[in-house]
Amino acid sequence: ANLAASVGGVMDSVKFTLSASQGRGHKMKLRVKPGPDPAPGREEKTRFLSEEELMAATYSPSKNWIEVGSGRHGKVLVEVLHCDGLPNCDPGGGVVGQKTTAFVSIVMEDSVVQTDTIPSCCSPQWMPWTRRAFVCNRLHPLSSVYVGVFHYDPVNPLGHRGIGRVALNLQQFRPNHVYLLKYNLYNSAVYSDRAPMGSITLRLRIDQPPGTEKALLLEAIKPLPQMQINVKKRKSLAVVKYTCYGQHPEDRFDIAALKSQAQEMMDLVQGAKYALVDAAKSLVFWRGQVSFGKVKFPLYSMLAYIGGVYVVERPHLLPSLFFWVIAFCMMASYGHRSHLPSPWYRGRPIADFASAFSNGKLRASASRIKAGEGAKETEGIQQAWQNRVEFDAVAASKKSEMERKVSEVEEAADKSKTSGGARVPQIDPMAMLIPVQQKLEMAIWFPRF
């Protein structure tokens, strides 16, 4: 059976190649995978399509929807459209014409679904008549959707090969809006130096009945329930685990994953340090913090100054000041995020939550996110952040080198004293000025700002 499947896959690739080579004056058409539209009168018309027709068919509305899940807090509609640039996972490396045989697995709460398998294609496209559209009934407002791309391998007893995965945070999306999303695929979420394994394009919509926003906000306060997914095969269990956790599951020890998590924690600590330093400079030097039109005012510095002066004369208000500082930091952090150039890094508007609590529904919004909106500005911010990290790393390395030289000088001086003057060590006289240089550097650091 496996041999027959392999031969069939090779014949599929041969048919694909032969059908693509047409005579002069003819438009090249490609064979539709996994098959044509089974609707009456559509089979012959959709057996071969041009690249433009394939792309148009890919983005057309899906015809078959599969509903899963047992939730009652709205529905999440996900359509798998296409993948691009997947690695060739065929054991033969494509020597005999075979390529990656891809399928997509989606896990949300207590349900798992899979798309049709696209044979021998590193950039598969799922047609609207295939199994690609799913309706997931949501149990909890804070649930996420996990998407994994796999290479179908019927021979390997360990399971199908995972290519990459992505986790969708549904809090980024407004209900009753259609989103066309493109994500890079990664093997795991814990590697800082990971490389993308292709990309996937999805279409997503959250259907939420009007007037239920307040109930959803109150439901979000409750903890996430523990989910259990039951599958019949061991391979299916491996697919679910990879989709949720990636290449390195959380229930197994992995030294590489541990190192990556430690590095990620160090990056978070460093980011927190940068944020505190920048916030302190902004408050102390009364820099522009809140925009009113084209002018920025130091509103946070004014509030901090007034609050400090008021509490100095009333020490009994120190506990209240402590909690006010927490709220103040949260508002400042939200204000910073709300002004980021990319809409995907911004938080939900506070007016949405206020409207949900007061009126029981969200504000009417007809916002449209353009393709690549704020991408260049975000890349510039990330590059500036990376330059800052590299600059601090170089400065730390130089400081460590200077401390090492000072230590060598002190050790050489101690040895010359204990030797009774029998041998004079070769000491660089300029190195003795290193402590003076360090003190001068500390002295001029504050006036620079």
C-alpha positions in Angstrom: 0.0 0.0 0.0 2.8 2.4 0.8 4.6 1.6 -2.4 1.4 2.2 -4.3 1.0 5.5 -2.6 4.5 6.5 -3.5 4.1 5.6 -7.1 0.8 7.5 -7.2 2.5 10.5 -5.8 5.2 10.3 -8.4 2.6 10.0 -11.2 0.8 13.0 -9.7 4.0 15.1 -10.1 4.5 13.8 -13.6 1.0 14.7 -14.6 1.4 18.1 -13.0 4.6 18.7 -15.1 3.2 17.5 -18.3 0.0 19.4 -18.0 1.9 22.6 -17.3 3.8 22.5 -20.5 1.5 23.7 -23.2 2.3 24.8 -26.8 3.0 28.3 -27.9 0.1 30.7 -27.7 -1.5 28.7 -24.9 -1.8 29.9 -21.3 -0.1 27.6 -18.9 -2.5 25.8 -16.6 -1.8 23.8 -13.5 -3.6 20.7 -12.2 -5.8 21.5 -9.2 -4.8 19.6 -6.0 -6.1 17.6 -4.3 -8.9 17.5 -6.9 -11.4 19.5 -8.9 -14.7 20.9 -7.7 -17.1 17.9 -7.3 -20.2 20.1 -7.9 -22.2 19.1 -11.0 -20.8 20.7 -14.1 -17.7 22.0 -12.4 -15.4 19.0 -12.4 -14.0 19.5 -15.9 -13.8 23.3 -15.6 -11.8 23.2 -12.4 -9.5 20.2 -13.2 -6.8 22.6 -14.6 -6.5 26.3 -13.7 -4.1 29.1 -14.5 -2.1 30.7 -11.6 -4.4 33.7 -11.6 -7.5 31.4 -11.5 -5.9 29.4 -8.7 -5.3 32.4 -6.6 -8.8 33.8 -7.2 -10.3 30.5 -6.3 -8.2 30.3 -3.2 -9.5 33.6 -1.8 -13.1 32.9 -2.8 -15.6 32.0 0.0 -15.5 28.5 1.3 -18.3 26.1 0.5 -18.0 23.5 3.2 -17.8 24.4 6.9 -17.1 22.0 9.7 -18.4 23.0 13.2 -16.6 21.8 16.3 -16.4 22.7 20.0 -18.9 22.9 22.8 -18.6 26.6 23.8 -21.4 29.1 23.9 -19.5 32.4 23.8 -19.5 33.1 20.2 -17.9 31.4 17.2 -14.4 31.6 15.7 -14.4 31.0 11.9 -11.0 30.0 10.5 -10.2 29.4 6.8 -6.8 28.0 5.7 -6.0 29.6 2.4 -2.5 28.7 1.4 1.1 28.2 2.6 4.3 29.6 0.9 7.9 28.6 1.0 7.6 25.4 3.0 10.8 23.3 3.1 10.9 20.1 1.1 10.3 17.4 3.6 10.4 14.4 1.2 13.0 11.9 2.2 14.2 11.7 -1.4 14.8 15.5 -1.5 12.6 15.9 -4.6 14.8 13.7 -6.8 11.9 11.7 -8.2 9.6 14.7 -8.3 8.1 14.3 -4.9 7.8 17.3 -2.5 6.2 18.1 0.8 2.7 16.6 1.3 1.2 19.2 3.5 -1.8 19.4 5.8 -2.8 21.9 8.5 -4.0 21.0 12.0 -6.0 23.5 14.2 -6.5 23.1 17.9 -8.8 25.3 19.9 -10.0 24.5 23.5 -11.5 21.0 23.4 -11.5 20.4 19.6 -8.9 19.6 16.9 -9.5 19.6 13.1 -7.4 19.0 10.0 -7.5 20.1 6.4 -7.2 18.0 3.3 -3.7 16.8 2.3 -2.1 18.6 -0.7 0.4 16.2 -2.3 3.8 17.1 -3.6 3.7 20.9 -3.2 5.9 23.3 -1.2 3.4 26.2 -1.7 0.0 24.4 -1.3 -3.3 26.1 -1.9 -6.6 24.9 -0.5 -9.6 25.3 -2.8 -13.0 26.5 -1.5 -14.5 23.1 -2.0 -11.9 21.3 0.1 -11.9 20.7 3.8 -10.3 24.0 4.9 -13.0 26.0 6.7 -13.9 25.4 10.4 -16.3 26.9 12.9 -15.0 26.7 16.5 -17.5 27.3 19.3 -15.7 29.3 22.0 -15.8 28.3 25.7 -13.7 31.1 27.2 -13.1 34.7 25.9 -9.3 34.4 26.5 -8.8 31.1 24.5 -6.2 31.0 21.8 -6.1 29.2 18.4 -3.1 27.0 17.6 -2.3 26.3 14.0 0.3 23.7 12.9 1.6 22.7 9.4 2.8 19.1 8.8 4.3 16.9 6.2 2.1 13.8 5.8 4.3 10.7 6.3 2.4 7.4 6.3 5.5 5.3 6.7 7.2 6.9 9.8 5.9 5.1 12.9 6.7 8.2 15.1 4.2 10.4 13.4 3.9 13.1 10.8 6.7 15.6 10.5 6.0 19.1 12.0 7.0 21.9 9.8 6.0 24.9 11.8 3.3 26.4 14.0 1.7 29.7 15.1 -0.5 30.7 18.0 -3.3 33.3 17.5 -4.2 35.6 20.3 -7.9 36.3 19.7 -7.8 39.4 21.9 -6.2 41.3 19.0 -9.3 41.0 16.8 -12.6 42.8 17.0 -15.7 40.7 16.7 -17.7 40.6 13.5 -14.7 41.8 11.4 -12.9 39.8 8.7 -9.1 39.5 8.9 -6.8 38.3 6.3 -3.7 37.1 8.2 -0.2 36.0 7.1 2.1 34.5 9.7 5.6 33.0 9.6 5.9 29.4 10.8 8.3 28.4 13.5 9.2 25.1 15.1 9.0 26.3 18.6 8.1 29.4 20.7 11.2 29.3 22.9 14.1 29.9 20.5 15.4 33.4 20.1 17.5 32.6 17.1 14.8 30.6 15.3 14.4 30.8 11.5 11.0 30.8 9.7 9.9 27.6 8.0 7.7 29.3 5.4 4.4 31.1 6.0 0.7 30.5 6.2 -2.2 32.7 5.2 -5.5 32.5 7.1 -8.9 34.2 7.0 -10.5 34.7 10.4 -13.7 36.1 11.8 -15.2 36.1 15.3 -18.9 35.9 15.3 -20.3 37.3 18.5 -24.0 38.0 19.2 -24.7 41.8 19.8 -25.2 42.8 23.4 -23.1 40.0 24.9 -19.8 42.1 25.3 -20.4 42.8 29.0 -21.1 39.1 29.7 -17.9 38.2 27.9 -15.8 40.7 29.9 -17.2 39.3 33.1 -16.5 35.8 31.9 -12.9 36.7 31.1 -12.3 37.3 34.8 -12.8 33.6 35.5 -9.7 31.3 35.1 -9.4 29.3 31.9 -10.9 25.8 32.3 -8.7 22.8 31.8 -9.2 21.3 28.4 -8.9 17.7 27.3 -8.7 16.4 23.7 -9.3 12.8 22.9 -7.9 11.2 19.7 -7.9 7.7 18.4 -4.3 7.3 17.0 -0.9 7.9 18.5 0.1 9.9 15.4 -2.9 12.2 16.0 -1.8 12.8 19.6 1.7 13.8 18.3 0.1 16.2 15.9 -1.9 17.8 18.7 1.1 18.1 21.0 3.2 19.7 18.2 0.4 22.1 17.3 0.1 23.3 20.9 3.7 23.2 22.2 6.0 23.0 19.2 9.0 20.9 18.7 9.9 20.9 22.4 6.9 20.0 24.6 6.7 21.4 28.1 6.5 18.0 29.7 10.0 16.9 28.7 13.4 18.3 29.7 15.4 19.9 27.0 18.7 21.7 27.7 18.4 23.7 24.5 14.9 24.9 25.5 16.2 25.7 29.0 19.0 27.8 27.6 16.6 29.6 25.3 14.1 30.3 28.1 17.0 31.7 30.3 18.1 34.0 27.5 14.5 35.1 26.9 14.2 35.9 30.7 17.4 37.9 30.5 16.0 39.8 27.5 12.8 40.6 29.5 14.8 41.8 32.5 16.9 44.0 30.2 13.8 45.4 28.5 12.3 46.2 31.9 15.5 48.0 32.9 15.4 50.0 29.7 11.8 50.9 30.2 12.4 52.1 33.8 15.4 54.2 32.8 13.5 55.8 29.9 10.5 56.5 32.1 12.7 58.0 34.9 14.4 60.3 32.3 11.1 61.3 30.8 9.6 62.2 34.2 12.7 64.0 35.7 13.5 66.1 32.6 9.8 66.8 31.8 9.9 65.5 28.3 6.8 65.4 26.0 4.6 62.4 26.9 1.1 63.0 25.8 0.2 64.5 22.4 -2.4 67.2 22.0 -2.6 67.6 18.2 1.0 68.1 17.0 2.3 69.3 20.4 3.5 67.0 23.2 3.0 68.0 26.8 4.8 66.5 29.9 1.5 65.5 31.5 2.9 62.6 33.5 5.7 64.7 34.9 3.1 67.3 36.0 0.9 64.6 37.7 4.0 63.1 39.4 5.1 66.5 40.7 1.7 67.6 42.0 1.1 64.2 43.6 4.6 64.2 45.2 4.1 67.7 46.7 0.7 66.8 48.0 1.8 63.6 49.7 4.9 65.1 51.3 2.7 67.2 53.5 0.3 64.3 54.2 2.4 61.2 54.9 -0.7 59.2 55.8 -1.5 59.1 52.1 1.6 57.0 51.3 -0.4 53.7 51.0 -2.8 55.4 48.6 0.1 56.8 46.6 1.5 53.3 46.3 -1.6 52.0 44.5 -1.9 55.2 42.5 1.6 54.7 41.2 0.6 51.2 40.1 -2.4 52.6 38.2 -0.2 55.4 36.8 2.4 52.9 35.4 -0.4 50.9 33.8 -1.8 54.0 32.1 1.6 55.1 30.9 2.3 51.7 29.5 -1.0 51.6 27.8 -0.4 55.1 26.4 2.9 54.0 25.0 1.4 50.9 23.3 -1.5 52.9 21.9 0.9 55.1 19.9 2.9 52.3 18.3 2.9 52.5 14.5 1.8 48.9 14.0 -1.9 48.2 14.8 -1.0 44.6 15.8 1.1 45.9 18.8 -1.5 48.2 20.1 -3.9 47.4 22.9 -7.7 47.4 22.7 -9.1 51.0 23.2 -10.3 51.7 26.7 -13.4 53.2 25.2 -14.4 49.7 24.0 -14.4 48.4 27.6 -16.2 51.4 28.9 -18.8 51.1 26.2 -19.2 47.3 26.9 -19.8 47.9 30.6 -22.1 50.9 30.2 -24.1 49.9 27.1 -23.5 46.2 26.9 -21.9 46.5 23.4 -18.8 47.7 21.7 -18.5 51.0 19.9 -19.3 51.0 16.2 -16.1 50.8 14.2 -15.4 50.6 10.5 -11.6 50.5 10.9 -9.6 48.9 8.1 -6.0 47.7 8.5 -4.0 48.0 5.4 -1.4 45.4 4.3 1.9 46.2 5.9 0.6 49.2 7.8 3.3 50.5 10.1 5.7 47.7 9.1 8.6 50.0 8.2 8.3 52.2 11.3 8.1 49.0 13.4 11.3 47.7 11.8 13.0 51.0 12.5 12.0 50.8 16.2 13.2 47.2 16.5 16.5 48.1 14.8 17.1 51.0 17.2 16.3 48.6 20.1 18.8 46.1 18.7 21.5 48.8 18.2 21.0 49.8 21.8 21.4 46.3 23.1 24.5 45.8 21.0 26.0 49.1 22.2 25.4 48.1 25.9 26.9 44.7 25.2 30.1 46.3 23.8 30.2 48.7 26.7 29.9 45.9 29.2 32.6 44.0 27.4 35.0 47.0 27.6 34.2 47.5 31.3 35.0 43.8 32.0 38.3 44.1 30.1 39.2 47.2 32.0 38.4 45.5 35.3 40.5 42.5 34.3 43.5 44.8 33.5 43.1 46.5 36.9 43.0 43.1 38.6 46.2 42.1 36.8 48.0 45.3 37.8 46.9 44.8 41.5 48.1 41.1 41.4 51.4 42.1 39.9 51.9 44.8 42.6 51.1 42.3 45.4 53.6 39.8 43.9 56.3 42.5 43.8 55.7 43.3 47.5 55.9 39.7 48.6 59.0 39.0 46.6 61.0 41.5 48.6 62.0 43.6 45.7 63.9 40.7 44.1 62.1 41.2 40.8 60.4 44.3 39.4 57.3 43.3 37.4 56.7 44.7 33.9 53.7 47.0 34.5 52.3 49.3 32.0 52.4 52.7 33.8 49.4 54.0 31.8 47.3 51.1 33.2 47.5 52.6 36.7 45.3 55.4 35.4 42.4 53.1 34.6 40.7 53.7 38.0 41.0 57.4 37.6 39.5 57.1 34.1 36.6 55.1 35.5 35.9 57.7 38.2 35.9 60.5 35.6 33.6 58.6 33.4 31.1 58.2 36.3 31.5 61.9 37.1 30.6 63.1 33.6 27.8 60.6 33.0 25.1 62.7 34.8 25.9 66.1 33.1 25.5 64.4 29.7 21.7 64.1 30.3 
